[in-house]
Amino acid sequence: SGLFLGWFGATGIITKVAVKLYPRKKMRDVEIFITDREDLVPDMIYELTHTEMVEDINIFAQPKPMIFKDNHHIAIFITGDTDEELEFKRKMTWDSLDRFIKSKDGGFMGVPPVMKPTLLEMPQRSVSRFADVKKGGGFEYSGPIIMVEKYPECARKIVELAEKYDLGYSGMARIIGRGHAMMYGFAFTFNRADPDMMDRTRKALREVSEFALETGGVFWKATVDEQQMAIEKMDPNTLGIMKMIKENLDPNGIMNPGNWEVI
């Protein structure tokens, strides 16, 4: 599968896929843990993933609405087939973060019943509302895969870029697997009727791409420009292997030309 995944069709056409299914539990709930210290978020994530009780973990930080400003929100999703199972997992997650509560570095937010349907919606359509923050119907993001330990750097970087380019922003991370890596979404909103704002967004995303590579991240669904940036940073041996694979699988260069082109 590695000869095809992530190559954007440059090595062939995928004609068959498999989907990994998980049992669907009868009940699902969410807790939100809040902290104003981004440097502690990785440790909080490790504590949660070590319990192996959590179905999904999302983190978000954004300046609007004001209730979210200056805080990092860890959304913890738990599932169960019975009330007993759900409450056991809830207790495990609360206990895992107890030291941060006692040190006053974080705490659980009471999630109002009116908020739960939105948080538990799959997929979360509320995310699309961010596209119209500037009343122009547009937003763009880059979501590199980065080690969880880099969360503080990512959180500071998105604020830095938003201030530098005068943009609205939202930072969102989703934990992958058992907690070693995350997808961090650097999202910026713009008004499509404002060419200057769109240009500032492009420049901010260019810096996001450079930052991702510098911090040891890899691109998710890399654009053509990001592909070239990755190629420039790549180990020469890796580049040589990519060229060999491409030449053997597509000697005539007809498979989606323009993607992962090694000169």
N, C-alpha and C positions, 0 to 999 in steps of 0.2 A: 504493500500500500504506500510505502514511503516514496516509491518511484512516481507516484501520481498526486498524492495529497499535497496541496500547497503550490503545485506547479502551474496552476491556472490553465490546464489543458496543453501546456507546452511539451508534454511528453506522451500524450495520448488522450483518448476519450474514455471516461469512466462509463461503463455500461451496466454495472451491477454494484449495489452497495448493501451493507448489512447494518441493521439498527439494533443497538444494545438496549434491551428493555429492563426496567426495574419494577418490582411490585408496587402497585399504587395503594398506599395506605388509606384507610377510611377517613382519617382526620388529619388536618393540617393547621398549624398555628404559627404565629410570628411574635418574636420579642425584639425590642430595639434597645441596644446598649449604647450610651452616649458618653463621649469623652471629648475634652478640648485639647488633648495632648496627642498629636499625630505620631509622636515618637514611640508611644506605648501601644499603638494599634497592632503592630506585628506580634507582640507578646500576647495580646488579647486574642488574636486569631489563633495562635499556636495553642493556647489553653483550650479554646473551643474545639479545634479540630482533633486534639488529643483525646477528647472524650469519645469520639466516633459516634456521637449521638445526633449530630446536626445534618439535616438534609442539604441545606444550602446556606451560604453566607454572602451577603452583599454589603458593601460599605458605600455611603454617599456623603458628600460634603458640598454645600453650595451656599451662596450668600443670600438667596431669596427662596421662599419668604423668610422674614426676619427670625422666625422660630428656629431655622436651621443654621443661621449665621454663626461662624466661628466654632462649630462643633463637627465631630465626625460620628456618623450614625452607623452602627453595625446591626444590620437586620439579620436576625437568626431564625431560620425556618426549621421547624420540627414537625415530625409526622408520627402517627400511631394508629393502631387498629382499635385501641380501647382508651378510655379516659386514664386508666392506670398507666398505660405505656406512655401516653403523652405527658402526664404529670411527672413521671419518673425522668423523662428526658429533659423536661423543663427544669427540674431540680438539679440535674447534673450540669446543665449549662449555667444556671445561677451560681452553683457552688464553684464552678471552674473560674468564675470572674470575681469571686468574693474578695480576693486580696486587693483588687483595684477599687472596690466599693469601700473597703475599710480604710484605704489610703486616701479616699476622697478624690481619686483620679478619674472616676467614672461611675455611672449608675444606670439602672434600667428605667426607661421611660414608660409611663403608663400609656398604652396604645388605646385610644378611644375606639369604641365599637364602630363608629362611623368610618374610621380610617382602615379598619381591617380588611374589608372587601377589596379596597384599592390595592393594599399591600399584597394580598393573597391572590390577586388576579393573575392568571397565566394565559398569555403573556401580559406583562404590565403595560397596558395602553397609556397609562398616565405619563409614562416617560416621554411620549410623543408631544405632550403639551409644552415641553421645554423648547420645541422648535419655534414657538410663536412668542417667546418672551419679549423679543424686540418688535413684535407686531409686523414682522415681515415674512413669517413663514419659512424660516431656514435655520438649520444648524448642521454642523459637521463635527466629526470626532475621529480620533485615532485611538485604537485600543490595543496597544502592544501587550505581549505576555511578558511579565516581569516578576522577579522573585518578590515574595511577600515582604521580605526585610527592607525592600526599597520603597514601601508605601510612604514613609515620611518625606522622602525626596520627591516623589510624585505629587504629593499633596502640596508641597511648597512650590513646586515648579508650575503647576496650573495656576496658582494665585499670582505668581510672578509674571507669567505670560498674559494673564487677563489684565493686570495692571499696566504692563508694558504696551499692550495693543488696545487698551480700553474696550474690553469685550466682556459680555456676560458669559458665565461659565458654570459648568457642573462637573464635578469629579466623581466617578463611580468605579468601584472595584468589585470583581466577582471572584471568589476563591475557587481555584481549580483543584480537584482531587482532594488529597489529604492535607493540603495547606502549604505546599512548598512554593507554588506559583499562583499568580492572579492575573486576570485581565484588567488593566486599568484604563478606563475610558476618559480621555481628555476631550471634553465636549465644549464647543463654543457656539453661541447663538448669534445670528446676524439677521439684518433686514435685506432681503434680496433686491430691494429697490435702491440700496446704498452700495455702489461699487467700491467705495473706499473701505467700508466695513468688511465687505467680502474679501478684499485684498489683505486687510489686516488679519482676517481669520486664516487665510492661506499661509501667511508668514508665521503665525503662531503655530500652526500645525507642522510647518517645516521644522520649527525648532523642537517640537515634540518628538518628531522622528529622529532628529539628531540626538536628543536627550535619551531616547529609548536605546539607541545603539551604544551610547557612552556608558549607560548603566547596566549593560549586559542583557538587555531585553531583546526579544525578537518580534518582528511585525506579524500582526494577524491580518490576513487578507491584504497583503502589501500592494500599494499602488505601484505603477511602473516607476515613478520617481523613487519610491522607497526601495524597490527592488535594486535599482542602480546604487543607491546609498549603501545597501547591505553588501552588494558585490564589491564595492570599493573598500569596505571594512573587513571583508572575508579573508580567512587564511588562504594563501595561494594553493595549498593542497586541496582544500574544499572546493575552491573555484575550478581546479583541474578536474576533480571528480564530476562536478556538475556539467562541465563541458563534454566530458567523455560520455556521460549518460545521455545528454541531449543529442550528440552526434550519432550514437548507436540506435536510439529509439526514434529519432526523427532526422535522418540524414539529409532529407530534402528541405528541411526547415518550413514545413507546411502546417505544423501544429501550433495554432494560435500565436503567430509571430509577434514579437514585441515584448513578450513576457519572459523574464529571466534569461535575457540574451547575454551570453558570455562572448565577448569579443576576443 
